[in-house]
Amino acid sequence: MARGPKKSLEDKIKEKEELIQGLKRRIKAEQEELDALSAEKRNQELAAISSLIEAAGIKPEQAVEILKEYVEECKEEQSA
């Protein structure tokens, strides 16, 4: 069975370079999509925390102080 003419090394190199460039573009697009999904997840988590704070009837500043105290207590327990 006859095949087409054998590709030169230069043609093979060019094809591989093009393939790699295409894959790099694909990776970049996938990374952008991953970043967008991560940001969306973070926003949902922050919205849930905000709703909890609001439902508890405390101000954001109070929530920060409560969390700081909690973190400090946890550090003290770990040190003991």
C-alpha positions as CSV (number, residue, x, y, z in Angstrom):
1,M,0.0,0.0,0.0
2,A,1.5,3.3,-1.0
3,R,1.8,6.1,1.5
4,G,2.2,9.7,0.9
5,P,5.6,11.3,0.8
6,K,7.5,11.0,4.0
7,K,7.4,14.2,6.1
8,S,10.6,16.0,6.6
9,L,12.0,16.6,10.1
10,E,11.2,20.3,9.7
11,D,7.5,19.5,9.0
12,K,7.3,17.2,12.0
13,I,8.9,19.8,14.2
14,K,6.5,22.4,12.9
15,E,3.5,20.2,13.6
16,K,4.7,19.5,17.1
17,E,5.2,23.2,17.8
18,E,1.7,23.9,16.6
19,L,0.3,21.1,18.7
20,I,2.1,22.4,21.8
21,Q,0.8,26.0,21.1
22,G,-2.7,24.6,20.8
23,L,-2.4,22.7,24.1
24,K,-1.0,25.8,25.8
25,R,-4.0,27.8,24.6
26,R,-6.3,25.0,25.9
27,I,-4.5,25.0,29.3
28,K,-4.9,28.7,29.6
29,A,-8.6,28.6,28.8
30,E,-9.1,25.7,31.3
31,Q,-7.1,27.7,34.0
32,E,-9.3,30.7,33.4
33,E,-12.4,28.6,33.8
34,L,-11.0,27.0,37.0
35,D,-10.3,30.5,38.3
36,A,-13.8,31.6,37.6
37,L,-15.3,28.6,39.3
38,S,-13.1,29.1,42.3
39,A,-14.1,32.7,42.6
40,E,-17.8,31.7,42.3
41,K,-17.3,29.2,45.1
42,R,-15.6,31.7,47.3
43,N,-18.4,34.2,46.7
44,Q,-21.0,31.6,47.6
45,E,-19.2,30.8,50.8
46,L,-18.9,34.5,51.7
47,A,-22.6,34.9,51.0
48,A,-23.4,32.0,53.3
49,I,-21.2,33.6,56.1
50,S,-22.8,37.0,55.5
51,S,-26.3,35.5,55.8
52,L,-25.3,33.7,59.0
53,I,-24.0,36.9,60.5
54,E,-27.1,38.8,59.5
55,A,-29.4,36.1,60.8
56,A,-27.5,36.2,64.1
57,G,-28.1,39.9,64.3
58,I,-24.5,40.9,64.7
59,K,-22.5,43.5,62.9
60,P,-19.6,42.4,60.7
61,E,-17.1,44.2,63.1
62,Q,-18.5,42.1,66.0
63,A,-18.2,38.9,63.9
64,V,-14.5,39.8,63.3
65,E,-13.9,40.2,67.0
66,I,-15.7,37.0,67.8
67,L,-13.6,35.1,65.3
68,K,-10.4,36.7,66.6
69,E,-11.3,35.6,70.1
70,Y,-12.1,32.1,68.9
71,V,-8.8,31.8,67.0
72,E,-6.9,33.0,70.0
73,E,-8.6,30.4,72.2
74,C,-7.8,27.7,69.8
75,K,-4.1,28.7,69.8
76,E,-4.1,28.7,73.6
77,E,-5.6,25.2,73.7
78,Q,-3.0,23.9,71.2
79,S,-0.2,25.4,73.3
80,A,-1.5,23.7,76.5
